[in-house]
Amino acid sequence: MSFREYRGKGTITLVSGSKINCEFILSHIPTKKPILICTSHDVAMLSLLGEIIQKTPSLKYSFEGLLEDSVGRITIDIMYCINFNISKELIYTSTFQPFTKVQIKYQQISTDSEVDYIAGLTNLLFIGTQWVTRANENMLSKIPLNIEGRQVSLELLEPYNDISKSLSEEQGVKVTAHLIIKAPISDITLIRDIFDEICVLLSFASGTWITWLYEDYFLENRLVETTLLASKTLPYNPVGRVIDTPNGSDLKEYLETTYSNYVQVKDSLGMNIVIEHYIYSKSVRIIELKYLIAAIGMECLISHLSDYFQVTKITADLSSLRNGLKALLEHFDIPYEQSDLDFIGIRDKIVHTGRFPPGLSPSQELEKLDNLYNLYDRTILTILGYRGKPYLNTAKKFTKELVP
C-alpha cells in the first residue's frame, strides 16, 4: 500500500534518445522503492519493448512529468524498466523502478533561501517532551534538540498509542515521525549527512532500523520541493531498546550527548557499520544468526583499532581478537569480566558447527546472547560519551541503569 501517490502526464526518454509521451502513476511504498507506471496508446512504446528484447546495454531510462494539478514537475534521472505489458485494446503499460532519487519541484527558489527540511522517518516511536496540536488533537509528540548548535526537532505524526499498536501488530515499515531542520537550501548535502547520522543513532537506541523515505522542503509554510528516496528498510522490531525511547527526556539527552562523538568516530572506528550489524542481528529470528552477526559487529569495531591507535599514538597488542577486545575495553575504561570475552569462543563454535556449544539449554543460549548485547551496548555508549547516563540493561531484563 503506497503512502504517497502522484499522477499526471510525462515523457520517457529511451536509451536511443527517442521520447514517448504517456500518462503516469508514481507510487511510493515504504517497503519498496518508488514505482513509476506509464501507460500510452502511442505505438512508439514498442521502441521501448524493442530495446528490452535486444538487451540494449545499460537499459537506463529517464523521465520528466507534470503533475495533474500542473504545479509540480517530476524528474527521474535514471530508472530501469521492470515490466512491459500490451492489453487487447493496444494500451502499452511499462513499469519502472527509479535508480536515482525522484525529485518533485513545485516552485523554483534561490539557493540562499532558508527552508524547513522535513524528513519522513520510519518505525520511530517515542513520547515527546512538548505538546503539539494535530487534527484538533493535542499530543505530547515533539522533542526539540540542539545538535551542534542547530535547532532540530522530532515530531510523531500520530498519537503514541496508535502508532505503537499499529507497529506491534503489523511489524512492517511505516512512516511514523518527522525530523525537522531549518537551513539554507544550499546546505542540502550537510543536512542529509545530519539526517543519516541521527537515524543511525536512533536505530541503535531503538533496536530497530530507522531511516527516512522522503524529504519535503517548505518555504514560509509552502511546499516547494519533495524528494522520494529508495532507502533500505527493515521490519519493525518491538523489542531490544537500548535507550528508554518512550521517555522523551532520555531520548533527547542521548541524542544531544552522543551526536558529536558519533561524528568523530563514525569513520575512524567504523561506528556506522558496527551499529548496522547490531540492528541486523536484532532483526533476524534464528538465535545463532543473531549471535554471529552481533559478534561480527564487535569484530568490525576491533578491526579499526589498528588505524585508530596509530592516529592517537597508542601502542597495544592487537595480535588476536581476544587481545584486541581487551585493548578496546581497557582503552575506553569499560568495565568487564573475563566471562565477557567468552563470546569469541561461542562465535567460533557457531561458525564451524552452526550451533551453540553443546550442553547449553535454550534459556542459557538466550542468556549468552543478552550478555553479548549488553557488552555491545556498554561499549558503544561509552565510546559515544554516554557513561553515567541511563540505558536499558539487556542482561537484566531491560532494567534501567546508568552506563558504568
N, C-alpha and C positions, 0 to 999 in steps of 0.2 A: 504494500500500500504506500503510495507516494505521499509525502507531506508537503511537497511543493510541485505545482504543475503550471506550465506555461504553454499557450497556444498562439499560432499566428501563421504568417507566410514567410518563406525564406528561399535561399538559394544554396544548393550543394555545388561545391567545386570539386570536380573529379581529378584523378591523378593526371589525366591528359590535359587538364586545363578547361575542359568543357564545363558549362554551367547548366544546372537543372533547377527550374522553379518548382516549388512544392508547398504544400501545407504541412505544418509540423505540430507535434505534441512533445514537449520536453518534460520528463518526469524525473523527480529526484526521490530515490528510495533510500532510507537510512542504511539498510543492509547491503546496498549495491551502489555501483557508480551511477551517475546520471545516465538516462537513456533518452535518445532522440529518435522519434518515429516520424518518417517523412512519407507522405502519400502524394501521388501525382497521376494525371491522365497522360502526361507527356511521354511519348514513345522514346524520348531521349533517355529515359530511365534505363532503357535496355543497354545503353552505353555503360552504365554502372554494372549491370549484370555481366556484360562482356568483359570488363576489367577483372571482375571477380573470377570468372571462368578461366581467363587467361593467366590468372595469378600474377597480375602486374606487380613488379617489385614494390614493396612498402605498403601499397594499398592505403595510403593516408589521404583522407579527405578533409575538407574544411567546410565551414558553414557560416552563413550570416542570415539573420532573420529579424523580422519586425513583429513585435507582439500585436495581438489583435486590437489592443487599445491604441496602437500606433505611438506609444510614448516610450517604449523600451526596445532597445536594439541588442540582439543576442549575437555573440561571436564565439566560435569554437575554432581554434587554430588547427588542431589535429584530432581526427576521430577515425574509428575503424568500423566498417560495415560488418555486422554480426548476423544479419538475416536479410533475405530478399524474398518477396512474395508477389505473385501476379494473380489477381482474382479473375473470376469468369467475366466480370464487367470490364476487364482490362484496366483495373486500377493497380498501379505499381506502388508497393509499400516496401520501404527499406528501413531497417533498424540500425542505428549507430550507437557506439559507445565512445564518448569523448575520452581522449587520452590526456589532453591538457584541460586546465580549468575552463569552466563555462562562465563567460562574463556577460552581464546584462547591464547596459548603461541606460539610465533614464534621463540623465542631464550631464552635459559637459561642464566641468568645473576646473578652476585653476589649481595647479599643483601646490600652491601655498594655502589653499582653503583648509580650514580646520574642520574635521568631521568626527562624528561618533562612529567608531568601528564597533560593530556588534557581531560576535561570533556565536553560532549556534552549537552548543556543547551537547555531547551525547552522554546519557546514563549518569549524570552527576546528580547527587541527592544530598541536600543539606537543609538545615533550618537557619534562616538568616538572622542578622543582628538588628536589622532595620525593617520597618513596615513599608509595604508598597501596595498601592491600590490597583487591582487589575479586574476588569469587568465588574466594577462596582463592589468588589470584594477586597477587604483588607487582608494582606498576607504578610507574615514575617518571613520575607523571601529575599532580602538584599544583604550582601556583605560588602561594604566599602573597603578597599585595600589601598595601601601605599606601597607600590612596587618600585623601588629605587627612585623615589620622588615623583613617579607618575600616579595619578589618581585613576584607579581601576575599580571595577565593581563586578560582582557576580550576582545574577538575579534568576531565581526559579521562575518558570513560566506558568506553573500551576501550583495549587496548594500541596504542601509536602505529603500529606496522607494520600492524596490522589495519585501522585507520581510514584510513591513508594508501593502502593498496591499494584499499579499498572506494571512497574518494572519487575516486581516479585512474581507476578502471575505469568507474564509473558517471557521474561528473561531473554529479551531480544535487544534491539537497539532503538533508542528513542531520543529525540532532541528534548532535553529537559530544562536547560538553563542557557542564559546568555552571559558572555564575558564581554564587558564594555570598556573601551579605552577611547579617550578623546585625544586626537593628534592630527597634524597636517597630513593631507593625502599623500604627500611626498615621502612620508615615513612608513609606507606600507610594508616594506621589507623588514624593517625593525619591528613593527607591530606584529607581523606574522611570527617572528622569532620569539617574541614575548608570549604570544598565544601558544606556541609549541611548548615552550618551557613551562608555562603554567599548567598546561594539560598533562605533561609528564609528571609534575609534582602532584597534581590532583589524582592521577591514576594510582600513584604509589600510596597516597593517603587513603584512597577509597578501596583499593584492592580490585579494581575493575578498570578496563581500558576506557579512557576518556579522550575524545578528540573533537574537532569541530568540522562540521559538514558544509557550512556556508558562512559567508561574510556579507553583512549589509552595511552600507555606508550612508549615514544620514547627515545632511547639511541643514541646520536650523529646522530639525524635525521633518525634513523632506527626504524620502529615499532617492538617492542619486545613482547608486550602483549596487549590484549584487554579484557575488562570485560564488558559484557552486563548485564544490571540491570532491574529488574521488578519493576520499580519505579511507584509510584502513579502519575497520570497526571490529569489535568483538562483543559477544552477547554479555548482557549484564550479569554480574556476579554478586549475589546478595550477601555473601559472607567474605570475611578476610580484610576488614578495615584495619589500617594501622593507626589512623587518627580517628577520633570520635567525630566524624564529619557531620552528623546531625547537630552537633553542638557548634553553631556558627562561630563562637568566640575561639574555640580550639582550632578550627579550620583557618580562621583569619590569622591567628598567631603563627600557625605552622607555615602558611604561605609567605607571610612577611618576614619570618625568620630565615627560611631556607632558600628563598629565591636567589639572592646574590651569591650565596655559597654554591648553589647548584650550577649557576652560570660559570663560576670559576673552575669547577671540576668536571663539567659536562664532557669536555673533550679529554682533559688530562687523565681522568680516571674512567672514561667511557661510561659515565653515570647514566646517560640516556639509554644505552644498550643494556646495562645492568638492570635498570628498572623495568625495561621492556620484557626481559626474561622473567623477572619476578611476576609480572602480570600474566604472562603466558602460562607460567606454572600454575597460577591460581585458576586459570580458565579451563584447563583440561580436567577430565574426570578420573583417569587412571592414576592411582596414587604413586606408582613407580615413575610415571612420566612427570608428575608434579615434582617429585623429589629430584629427578635427574635434571629437569630444566632449571630448577632453583639452584642446584649445585653448579650447573654450567654458568649461571649468572654470577655466582661467587668467584668462580674461576676466571671469568671475564674481568672482574674487578681486580683480581690479583695479577692478571697478565699485564695490566697497565702500570704496575708498581715500578718496574724497572725504569721506564722513562720518567715517571713521576718522581722517583727518588733521585734520579740523575739531575733533574732540573732543580730540585730542592736541596741537592748536595748532601744526601743522606746515604750512608752505607748500610746495607742489610743483606742477610743471607736469603737469597731467593732461589736456591738450588732445587727446591721441591715445592709442591703445592702446600704441604703442611708448613714448611718454613716460611713460605710467602704469606700464608694466612696469619701465622704468628707475628710476622713483621708488620703486617697491616694493622692487626689489633693493637699491638704494642705502640706503634707509631701514633695512632689516634687515641691511645689511652682508653681502649674499650675493654671493660672487664670481661673476662672469660674464664671458663674452666676447661680442663683437658678434654672433658666429655664433649665440649662444643666442637672439637676438631674431629670427632668420630664420623661426621658426615662424609669425610673423604673416603673412608673405608666402605661405608654404605653405598656411596656413589659408585665405587669400583665394582662392588658386588652386583649392583643393578646393571651396570654397563655390560658385564660379562655373562650374567645369567638372566637378566630381565626381571629379577625378583630381589626382595629384601633378603638380608642374611637369614638363614634358617633359624627356627626357634622363636621368632617374633610373632605374637598374636596380632590380629588386625588393629586392635586398640593400641598396641605398642608401636606398630608401624606409623599410625597416625600421630602418636606422641613424638616419634622421631622427626616426622615432617614438621610438626608445630615447633619443635626446638630449632630446626633449621630456619624456619621462617622468622622466629624470634631473633636468632643471631643475625639474619639478613636485615631485619627491621632496625635493630640497635646499631648495627654497623653503618647503614645508610644514614639514619637520623643523626648519628654522631658526626659523620663526615660533613653533613649539611648544617652543622652548628646548632642542633636541636637538643643538645644534652640538658638535662634538668627540666624538661618540659613534658607535658602529658602525652602518652601514647597508649595503645591497647596491646597488652602482652599476650600474644597468641599462645604461648606455652602455659598460661594461667587462665585459659578460657576467656581471653579478651578482657582481663581485668585492667582497669585504667591505672597506670603507674607513671612515674617520672622516668625518663630515659636516664639510666645510671651513668 
